[in-house]
Structure formats: C-alpha cells, structure tokens
C-alpha cells in the first residue's frame, strides 16, 4: 500500500517543507523507528509563531530548518504547544533562552500552565482559552477546544490565512511511512471491497496504525466524536498533526473523518469488563472497606484504637 505522494517521494527530512501559505514543516523523522515528530512555523512578515517544538534531540535540526527559512529566533513571538509531555517543556525552556524575548507568549493547555508553575518555570504563560493569537498585520491563529481528546483542556489551532489546522495528537499516528499520504480512498478500496471490518489486512497499514493511535491516546469514543464534529465546522483544507502524516487532500480528509467517527474501542470504551463476577467482587471489596472504617456505637469512636493499630492488623 503505497502511501507516499509526489512531494514525499522527493522530500528529504533534513530541510524545511512548505505545507501551506507561509507555513513550513520544521520537524524531524527517525527512519529506524519510523516516527515523525512534526513541528511547524507560521511566518507573517517579520514575525513568526512556532508550533510544537518537539523533543530536545530534535532541537538542533529544528533550529537549523528555521534559520534556513531566513527566520531569526528573535522574530518568534509565540510558542504554541499542544502536548503536555515533560520533554516538550524542556525543549521549550531551551527555546526561550534562544529567542530571548520578554514578550514571548507561550500557549499551552491549562494543565501545562499549572505544571510549569509548580516546577517554577519562568516565562509568560497563557492558558489557551483566554484569547486567540494575533500578528501585527491582523492575521489570527484561532484556538478551538476539543475536551478529553486527549486531555481535558486539549485544543487545536487554525490559521485561516493558510487553511492549515494544527491538531496536536489528534488525527496523527506514531508510525508513518512518509510525511504525506497518497489517495487513501483509492488505495483502501481493495481492502474495503474484501469486506475487512478494520481496513487493510496488512500488518503495517498506516491506517490501522492511525486508528490504534487514537484508541490509545483519546479518552473515549464520545470524546473522539465530539472533537471530530467540532473540527468539521472549521474551513480548513490541510491537517497538520504533531505526530504522523500531514493530510492535504479533501478525499483523504472525508475518508478519515468517516473512519474515525465510527471507530470503536477508543480509550476507556476499549477496556473490557468482567460482567457479573467483577461487579460482585468490587461490591465485596467496598463492603469490606466500609466495615473497616465505619464508626462504632452509633457514630462514636473507631473500630481501632489508633490508625497505627489498624494498619498493623492489615500488614499482619
């Protein structure tokens, strides 16, 4: 199943790639693990915004690509980070030192804001729901919430100037053969005609990898459906996820939306319950805990002389 487009066939991952109007890919790719981490830079005149800075190992490559575009680090006005991982925060700290702007805006989910505050990170952090980002020219980057897809305060960023939607972990995959996919609808038709319920029977199918990626990172089927329905109202024509392939064909977008809207076993919905036996066991455990800590004598006193004696009995 050849998923590469003409762009990807001639593309080398050692240089930036234009994916939209004034938007370039500046990420990294590991051929051994077949993992692509996508960072993007949005340029507007003398100003720029960097999306998803990535990991420390890929930082030299990212900075080199930015310089190849003629963009100086000091012209970056904002860092937008859709992910909450600790390594991404570490990379962001290095970039802050490199950019050296007192007015640098950092946009992350509120959970990232709290985590950075806890760890004492210095810098101007902005919780994403406060307002969109506006360049001096008036060009806007709009933020849209997608709750629990994967985090409670997850969001996506839309650039109406280029039509690019930056989706973070959503619509991505950890394993990709190329940065761009080919015609999914045509390439997946043979498997669909065979009646395969999940798609391609080939173990290395990128579509199956993408579906599994969503089963693992999105909290539930409901969260995925709500996110997809919200994003469908945005007039984008290019999807730029944090991991995986960039999706640029309208046929591919329609095909993936249909597949993911019907995806089952996502997040907690993929956890099997041991009906009957498990419920009975859980009930017995709750009864035991209740009896251990319920008050004696009509609510007075405790069944144990002290907390230490209670836990001593448990240890025994």
MIFI-386110 format. One record per residue (C-alpha): x, y, z. Coordinates in pm, whole numbers, plus 50000, padded with zeros to 5 digits. Layout:
# residues N
XYZ;...
This chain:
# residues 316
500005000050000;501995029949874;501015059850084;503595084949961;502635114749747;504835131149485;506025156649743;507065129849991;508785108949725;511345136449660;511355151550007;514335149350240;513725153350612;516845174550650;515235206450519;512045226450577;508985219150367;506225243350272;502825228450359;500675259650322;500795296850263;503635309950486;503605277150684;506555252850686;507265218950841;510455220651052;510165187351233;512245155551243;511975119451133;513655087851266;513895061550990;514715033551237;511545037651446;509565052851156;508485080651391;507875115651264;507615144651507;506075174351333;506965209751426;505665238751219;506495275451186;503965301451076;505555332550927;503915366350885;506315392950761;508965398151028;507045377951287;506705340651340;504985315051562;506405280551633;504065250851676;505005220351886;508715224351950;509285187051989;511995168852184;515455180452283;517135155352049;515475171851750;516105207651863;519305213451658;517535201351344;514535223451417;516665254651472;518665247651154;515475244950947;514165277451093;517415295051002;517295280150651;513985298250606;515705331050691;513825333951021;515835346451317;514925331551657;514235366251796;511375371051548;509395342351705;506625359151906;504865328252040;505335291352112;502175270652082;502415236552246;499525212152211;501235184652412;501875182452788;504895159252794;507845168753016;510345166352730;508375192152533;508545215752832;512285210552849;512665219152480;510525249752533;512885261452805;515855259252565;513925278452300;513015306052544;516725311652610;517435311652237;514595335252144;515285360052427;512045379352413;510495393652726;507115394552549;507265358452425;503835342852451;503585306052538;500255289552467;499555255852630;496605237952787;495865249753141;497235217153283;500605225853132;500315260353285;499795245453631;502625220253586;505085247153478;504045269453766;504615240554005;508095234553868;508975271353880;509355277353507;509865313853423;508215329953125;504905344053018;502465315053006;498985319652864;496205294452911;494835288552562;491165296352624;491815332752710;492175346052356;493455338452008;496865349451885;497025379351651;500005390351442;500755427351398;499245425151047;495905413551191;496325377351085;494875354351351;495595319851486;492345306951637;492085281651919;489305255851942;488775233252241;488465195552197;487865183252555;489335149552652;490825144452305;493185135152459;493285158352765;490515176752948;491725210252810;493105199252472;492805223252181;493675227751813;494965258551630;493575271151299;495305295051062;492645308550823;495345325950616;496745292350501;493815269150577;496055247550798;494605231351110;497225221551370;495695192651563;498295181251817;497825144251892;494505142051710;494505128451351;498095117151387;499965084451427;503235073151584;504275052751278;504245067050927;505985056850603;506035092450462;505225127850561;502325129150311;499735102750233;498585094649883;494985088849777;493605069750075;490165064549929;491575047449619;494305028149796;491995014650066;489235004349826;490614969049759;490554960850130;487134976550174;485764955749886;487054924350058;484804932850350;487524938850606;485904954650909;489034972951024;490634982050695;493814967850548;494814932150628;498474942350601;500044944850950;501994976150850;498974995350722;499315032050822;495545035050852;495425007651115;498325024251297;496405056851296;493265040451433;495255023051706;496935055951792;493505071251859;492385041252063;495415046152287;495515084052335;491865095752317;489855091352636;486655077052485;484575072052171;482375101452276;485365124652313;486625114951967;483225120251803;482725154151971;486185165651861;485675154751500;482245171151479;483605203751620;486535204151380;484275196651082;482815231851120;486235247951063;487015256850698;490445240050685;491905220550395;495195208450546;495595189050872;498985191651045;499185168151346;502005166951598;502885131151501;502435112851175;501465122850824;500185156350702;496755152750539;496095175850248;493585160250008;489865166350059;489145130049968;491555118150238;490005141350496;486475129150421;487635092850426;489425096350762;486535115450920;484165087550827;486535060550955;487285077751286;483675087551355;482845050551351;485935039251542;485195016251835;487205006052140;488595040952199;490145048252538;488045036352830;485485022052586;488114996652484;488504983152837;486654950352880;484564945053190;484244911153361;480474913053387;478834898453696;481884883153864;483894915353865;480944936153982;480304911854269;483974912554367;484064950554364;480934951554580;482534928454836;485684949854847;483644981354907;481694964455185;484974953955349;486404989155337;483145003555469;483104979755767;486744986555849;486215024055875;482615027555988;482055042956328;481185022056637;478385028956879;476085049456661;478815070656507;481105073956810;484655061856825;486615039756589;486915001956544;490665005756602;492355022956899;494625041656660;495415043956287;498695026356356;496944995956505;494554994156209;497374992855957;499314968656178;496354944756152;496274949355776;500004941755749;499544910655954;
